[in-house]
Amino acid sequence: MQEKPVAVVTGGVRGIGRAIAEELVEEGYHVVVTYCNSEGQAEKMRELFRNKVDIKRADVSNQDEVDTLFNDIMEHYGRLDVLVNNAGITQDKTFHKMGANEWHQVIDVNLNGTFYCCNRAIPVMREKNFGRIINISSIVGQKGNFGQANYAASKAGMLGLTKTLALENAVKGITVNAICPGFIETDMVSAIPDEVKTKIQDEIPMKRFGTAREVARAVRFLASRDAAYITGQELNINGGLLTH
């Protein structure tokens, strides 16, 4: 039986996910991190956090792989305290050019993957009368974005799921919240042409992009016992770009 609390971070070997994993390690969690295709980043993380992070390959859009992941976690650690649903992909196209394949790939990873992981985590947490679930949504799920109908739908779906799971599980000591990052300094944002990045920054009241660490610190707080009375919420980390 694992004495330290156990946290699972999906898509946790790069970008925001990696920063979240690092914050939770610093907080004293044993962290299980998943990845799908980022083998190079996974290997680097294994070398850096040898005994503090357990890195497992799992495609969260595949229910069988998620079942295997959670079976392994419970067999090895015997507990699960925190789940951070961070794994996500984009397949951007304007809607009139988007095919069913682009639609389903994004929905399957971003939304269905969140469902599969919550579906396995919540029964374990209900048995203990304690749990923290943090879903990494997006400002795009709140206001939409040109060329991202599939991504916006998946991230908006995560918000509806968050609110419902919060209502259903509050009495069992489980909080379920969402974080909605705006434009964060990640590989995805780095790939935007410089002139477009400048235009975006001009629209942000703080005139800069956020950092992965700023998102991760919010996850660290929501995962803590200090956040016990916060559930069903959308926490915006966007530099003032969206204020509702």
N, C-alpha and C positions, 0 to 999 in steps of 0.2 A: 504494500500500500504506500503510495506516494504521500509523504508528509507535507511537502510544499504544495501550495495551490497550483492547479494546472490550467493553463490557458491555451486555446487553439486559435491560431491566426491563419486563415486561408489566404493564399497568394502572398506569403510573407517573406519572400527572399529578395525582394527588390522594392524600391520606391516607398510609398506610404506603408505598405505591409511590413517591410523590414524595420522601418522606424518604430512601428507599433511593437513588434517583437522585442526590439532592443529596450524600449521603455518598460515593458512588462518584465523582462529579465532583471532590469535595475530595481523594479518594485519587489522582486523576490519570487516571481512565478517560475515554475518550470514550463517552458513554452514549446508547444508542438506547432511547427510551421509546415504548411503544405505549399507545393508548387506543382506546375504541370509541365511547362516546357523550358523553364529557366534553369537548366542543369548547371551551367557555369556559375551563376549567382548562388545556387544552392550549395555547391562545393566550397565556394569561398566562405559562406556562412558557417558551414560545418567546421572548417578550420578555425574560425574565429571564436565560436561559442561551443566548443566541443562537448562539455558536460551540462550545459545550461539550455540548449535548444535541441529538440529532436526534429529532424527535417525528414518529411515523408512526401513522396510523390503521390498525388491524388488529383484526379480530374473531378472537380466538384459537380460538373454537369452529368456525371455518371453515377447513378444511385448505388450501383454495386460497389464502386470504388469508395464512395462515402461510407457505406456500411462497413466495409473492410477497415477503413481508417478508424472509425469510432469503436469498432470491436477491438482493434489493436490497442487503442488508447485505454479503454476500460480494463482490458486484460493486463496491461502493463502497469498502469497507474492506479486504477481503481477509483478514479474520481475525475470530475470535470467541473471547473469553477467558472471559467470565462470562455465565451465563444465570440470571436471577432470575424464577421463575414466580410472579408476584404477582397477576395478574388473577383476579378472582373476583366472584361475585354471590350474592345470597340470594333465595329465593322461599319465604318461611316459611309453613307451614301444618301443623297436626297431621296425622299420616299418614292418618287415616281420611277427611280432607277433601282430601288432596293428589291432584291429577290427574297424568296422565302428562306433561302439558306442563310443570308446575312441576318435576317430577323431571328430565326430560331437559334443560331449559334450564340448570339448575344443574350437572348432570353434564357437559354439553357444554362449558361454559366452564371450570369449575374443574378437572375431571379430564381430559377429552379435550383441552382446550387445553394442559394441561401435557404430555400425551403428544405432541401435534403439535410443540410447540416443542423438546422433548427429542429427538424423532425427527430433527429437522433439525440441532440443535446438536451432538449427540454425534459423528456422523461427522466433522465439522470438527475437533472437539477431539481425536478419536482420531488424526487425521493429524498433529497437532502434539505429541501425547503430553502435553497439558496442557489442563486446563479446570476450571472451578468451576460447579457447578449448585446453586442454593439454591431450594428449593421452600417457599413460604409456605403452610403448612398452618394448623392452628388447634387450640386446646384442645378445640373441639367435635368434632374428628375423633378425639380421644383418649378422651373420656368421654361423647359424645353431648350433646344438648340438646333440651329440649321444643320441638316445633314445627319442628325442623330436621333431619328424617331425610335429606332430599336433600343438604343442606349437610354434615352429619356424614359421610354416605357418601362424598361427593366428597373431603373432606379426609382421611378415613381411607384412601381409595384412594391419595391422594398419598403417604402414609407408606409404604405397601407398595411403590409404584413407586420411591420414594427408596431404600429398602433394596436392592431388586433391582438398580437401576442402579448403585448404589455397588459391589456385588459384581462386576458384569459389567465395570466400567470402571476399577477400581482399578489394574490392571496398566498401564493407559495414562496414568497420571498425572492422572486425572479424579476429583475428589471430588464426591460428591452428598450433600447434607444437607438436612434440613428444619428450619424454624423454626415453632414452634407458639405464636403469641401468645395471650394470654388476652384480657381486656377492655382495649382500647387506646382512647385518646382520638381517635376518628375520627368522621366524619359518622354512621356507623352507630350508634355508642354514644351520640352526642349526641341521636339521635332517640328514645332510650329515655325513658319518663316519669321525672321526678325521683324519685318515690317508689321506683320499681323500681331506679334507679341507686343510691340510698342503700342499699337492701337488698343489692345485689350487692357494693358496696364493703365492707359489714359482713362479708361472707363471705370477702373477700380478706385474707390475713394482713397484707399491707402497708397495707391500708385505703385504697388509691387505685388508679386506673386507670393503666396504663402509657402511655407516649408513643410516637408513631411513630418518634421519633428513637432511642429505646432499642432498638426492633426493628431499625432501619436500621444502627445501630452493630454489631450482631451479624452482620448480612449483610456489612458491610464487613470484619469479621474473617474470616469463613468464606470470603470471596472472595480473601483474601490468601494469599501464600506461607507465612505463619506458620501457616496452618491445614492444611498439606500432609498431616498424619497424622490428620486428622479426616475420616471419611467414614461414611455410612450412619447418621448420628445424628439424633435429634430434640432440638432445643434449645428448652426451655420458657422462655418469657418471660411469666410470668403472676402475678408477685407472691406466689408460694407457693400459689396456688389449687389446683394439681395438682402433686404432687411426685414421681411415679414417673418 
